[in-house]
Amino acid sequence: MFKAIVTWSAVTASGVAAAFWFVSCLVRKNAKEYANEVSKQTGWEPAQIVTNCDDFIQTAMMQARWNRFAAAASCVAALLQPAPFLLMHSTEAPAHGSCCPRSISP
């Protein structure tokens, strides 16, 4: 039962990581909206690198944030994946006589 829970936890963490990476590829920061936000707060217009009406730097920062979440979820999944295998081998008792190597007769 515990092995199944750990396995499904790894599967779930992998799915969460995939979802975070999917969001990461979709986020964008509109250059005009960002310029309006900054100018309202500071009274200055920000320096921007604009590509396809998006602020390149702000978009990259938003993507980096979602990538951090995805990397953390992937780390959890990677750490959980070997757990059922290790639990399976650590809880099984060796068969009688299998702990000693076989003698080779000439």
C-alpha positions in Angstrom: 0.0 0.0 0.0 2.8 2.4 0.9 4.6 1.6 -2.3 1.5 2.5 -4.3 1.1 5.8 -2.5 4.8 6.7 -3.1 4.5 5.7 -6.8 1.3 7.8 -7.3 2.9 10.7 -5.5 5.8 10.6 -8.0 3.3 10.5 -10.9 1.4 13.4 -9.4 4.6 15.4 -8.9 5.6 14.8 -12.5 2.2 16.0 -13.7 2.4 19.1 -11.6 5.9 19.8 -13.0 4.5 19.4 -16.5 1.7 21.8 -15.7 4.1 24.4 -14.4 6.3 24.2 -17.5 3.2 24.5 -19.7 2.2 27.7 -17.8 5.8 28.9 -18.1 5.6 28.7 -21.9 2.4 30.6 -22.0 3.1 33.6 -19.7 3.7 37.0 -21.2 4.0 40.5 -19.9 2.4 43.1 -22.2 4.9 46.0 -22.7 2.2 48.8 -22.6 0.5 47.4 -19.5 3.9 47.1 -17.7 4.9 50.6 -18.7 1.6 52.0 -17.4 2.1 50.1 -14.1 5.6 51.4 -13.6 4.8 55.0 -14.6 1.8 55.1 -12.2 4.0 53.9 -9.3 7.2 55.8 -10.0 6.3 58.6 -12.5 9.1 57.2 -14.8 8.8 55.2 -17.9 10.8 51.9 -17.8 13.5 51.0 -20.2 12.2 48.0 -22.1 13.1 45.4 -24.7 9.9 44.9 -26.7 9.3 41.9 -28.9 5.9 41.2 -30.4 4.3 43.8 -28.0 5.7 41.9 -25.0 8.3 43.1 -22.5 11.2 40.6 -23.0 12.8 41.0 -19.5 9.5 40.9 -17.6 8.3 37.9 -19.6 11.6 36.1 -18.9 11.3 36.9 -15.2 7.8 35.5 -15.1 8.9 32.3 -17.0 11.8 31.9 -14.6 9.4 31.9 -11.6 7.3 29.2 -13.1 10.4 27.2 -14.1 11.5 27.3 -10.5 8.2 25.7 -9.4 8.5 23.1 -12.2 12.1 22.3 -11.2 11.0 21.8 -7.5 8.2 19.5 -8.5 10.5 17.5 -10.8 13.0 17.2 -7.9 10.2 15.7 -5.7 9.2 13.3 -8.5 12.8 12.3 -9.1 13.4 11.6 -5.4 10.2 9.6 -5.1 10.7 7.4 -8.2 13.3 5.0 -6.8 11.6 4.7 -3.4 9.2 1.8 -4.3 12.1 -0.2 -5.8 14.2 0.4 -2.7 11.3 -0.4 -0.4 10.6 -3.6 -2.3 14.2 -4.9 -2.0 14.7 -3.8 1.6 11.5 -5.6 2.9 11.9 -8.9 1.1 13.7 -11.6 3.0 16.4 -13.5 1.1 15.5 -17.1 0.1 17.1 -19.8 2.3 20.8 -20.3 1.3 20.8 -17.3 -1.1 22.9 -15.2 1.2 25.9 -17.4 0.6 27.6 -17.7 -2.8 27.5 -21.0 -4.5 30.6 -23.0 -4.4 32.0 -23.8 -7.8 33.2 -27.4 -8.0 35.9 -28.4 -10.5 
